[in-house]
Amino acid sequence: MRASLTDGLMSQILQIVSRENLSTGDGLPTVRELAKRFSVTAPTVREALRGLQATGAVELRHGSGIYVGAGLSRMVLANPHVTGISTEATLQLVDARLMIEPAIAAQAALHRTSAGLDRLQAALATALQPRGRDQPEVRLNFHRELAAASGNTVIYQVVDSLLTVHRREQREVRRVYDDRADYDQHVAIFEAVSDQDAERADELTRVHLTEIRNAVAARLT
C-alpha cells in the first residue's frame, strides 16, 4: 500500500510539471505545499521526491527548494496501479541486469573519465549512510553511475529505465541483499574500473549480480 501511495504521488508531481509546462531548472511547490495539495503527510512527499530525484526528474537543493531535473525527458515510471511484487518479476530483473551490466562495467573500465570516477566515488560515499527523513539527500546509484561511466548515453538510459520501471522489485532486492556485502563488491568493481581492468570489472560485476540473484532466490522462493 505504501509503495502504491508513493508511486502515485510521484506521478502526480510529474503531472504538475506537465500541466504547468515546466522545464529543467524551474521551481516546484514546497514539500508543505505538495502535502497540502495532495492531502498526504510531509514524510510521504519527501519519499516520493527521493524517488524522483534518484531518476533525475527533480533536483532537491538544500536551503533552496525543489526544481525540475535534467532527467525528466527520459523519465519512465513504474505503473502506479500495479500492486504487489512477484518473486518471478524480481528474479527476472536481476537476470536482465546480469545480461547487460557485466559488459557495461567492462566498457566503463575502458572509457571512464575523471568525472565518471568522481561520481562513482560519490555513490560509494553515501551508500551506507542512513537516509535523512527531514531533508531528502542526494544519493547516487552506483549501477546508474557505472552505466554513465561507460560513455554510452543509450546504455545509461537503458539501465536508468530498467531500475525506474522496476523500482518495486529493486527495492525488494535491496531489502534481501546485505548492504555491507553490496558495498564491498561495489568498491571492488570501482577499483577495477579505476585501474582500467575491463576483464576484472566484467567478472566482478557478474559475480556480484549472481550472488544477488542467489540471495533473492533463497529468500523469496
N, C-alpha and C positions, 0 to 999 in steps of 0.2 A: 504493500500500500504506500509506504513512504517513498519507494523508488518511483512509483507511478506519479505521485504528487510532485516530486522534484522534476521529473521529466516533463510533465505537463506545464509546470511553471517555466521551465526553460523555453518551451515552445511559445508561451505567452509573452515572455520578454522579447523573443525574436520577432513576434508579431508587432510589438511596439516599433521596432526598427523598421519593419516593412511598411506599416501604416503611415509612419511619420517621415518615410523616405530618408532615413538617416544613413550616413556613410562613415567610413573609418575615421575615428577621431572625434566624432560627435558625441555629446554627453547624453547619458541616460538618467532617468529619475534615481533618487537616492534609495537606499535599502528601506528606509522608513516609508517613503512614498510608494514603493513597489509593494511592500507588505500591506499597506492600507488599501491600495488599488485592488489587490487580488485576495484580500481577506485571509492572509496567512501570517505566520509569525516571522519576525526578522531572521532567526536562525534558518528557517526554511528558504527564505530568499537568498541568504548567503550560500547555502548549499547548492542552490540552482546556479548562482553566479560562479561558484567554483567550477561546476561542470562546464559552463560556457567558457570560462577562462581557460580551462585545460585544452579546449579545441581552438582557441584563438578568436572566438566570436565576440568576446568582450575583453576589455582590459581594465583591471582594477588598480587604481593609483592611490596609494596610501596618502590620506590627507587631502586628496583632490576630488575623487569621485569615480564614477563608472563610465566607461567610454566604449563605443563600438570598436571592436578589434579588427585587425587586418585579415584574420582568418575567416571572416564572415562569408565571403563569396564562395568558399569551398566547404562550408559547414554542412554536414549531414548528420541529422539527429535520429536517434532510435525512435521508433514508433511509440508514443506515449500511451497508446491504447493496448499495447501488448502486456499481458500480465504473467507473472511467474517466470522462473528460469529453469530450463530443462538441462539435465546433465548432458544430453546429446549435443545441444547447442553450445554449451561451454567447452566440451571436448573438441567440437568442430572448429571453434575459434582458435584454440591452441594448435590444432592440426594445420589450419590455414597459416598461422604465423610460422609454424615450423617449415612450411613450404617456401616461404619468401624471406624471412628475416636473417637466416644464416648468410645468404648471398648478399643481402643488404649490408650486413656487418663487414663482409669482405670488401665491398665497394667503398664503405666508409673508411676502411683502413687505407685504401689506395688513394682516396680523393679528399681525405679530411683536411680542413684548414684550421688555422689557429682559432678562428671564431667558432668553428664547429666543436673543437675540443673544449673551448671555454663553456659552451652551453651544455656539453655532456658533463663536465665537472660540476656545473651549477645544478644539474639534475641529481647528481650524486650527493651534493652538499646538503640538500633538503630532504632527501629520501627518507631518512629515519626520524625526522622531526615531526612531532605531533602537529596536526592541523589546528590552527587557532580558530576559535568559534567567533570571537569578536571582530576579527579582521581577516577576510579571505586573503591568503598569501599566494604569491607566485610559486608554483611547484611544477617544474618542468618534468615531463615524462621522458624517461631515459630512452625508451624504444622509439618514440617520436623523434627525439633529437638524434638518435642513431641513423634513422632514415634520412633526416635532414643533412647529416654529415656525409651521406653518400653522394651529395651533389646533384641528385636527380629529383627534380620537383614533383614529377608524376609519382615516383615511388613514395615520396613523403606523403602525398595526398592519399595514396592507397592505404598506407599504414594509419594515417590520421583518420580516414573514413572508417576503416575496419574497427579501430578502437572506439570510435564515436558511436557507430551504429550498434555495436555490441557492448556498450558500456555496462549494462547489467551483468553480462557474462564476465566481463573483465573485472568488475567489482567482486564477483564470486571467486575468480582466480586469486585476486589479492587476499581475500578472506582465507582461502585454503592454504596458500603458499607462504612459507615463513619469510617475514620481512628481512631478517638478517641474512638468510641464505640468498635471497633475491639481491640484496645489496652487494654482498661479497662477489657474486657472479657478475654483476654489472661492473664492479671495479676491475675484475679480470678482463672483461670484454673491452672496457675503456683502455686498459693498458696495451692490449693487442692492437687496438685501433691507433693509439698514440704512437706505437712502435712501427706502424705501417705493416704489420704482420697479418696479411689478408687470410692466409690459411688458418692461423690460430684464431682469428676473430670469428671466422665461419664455424670452426669446430666448437669454440666455447659457447657461441650463441645456440648451436644445435643441442649441445649438452644441457644448457640452461633451460631451453624450452621443452626438451624431453623430460627433464626432471619435474618441471611444472605440470606437464601432462600426466605423468605417473602419479603425482601428488593429488591432482584433481580426480583422476580415475579411482584412486584408492579411497578418497574421502566421500565422493559423491555417488559411487556405484555400489 
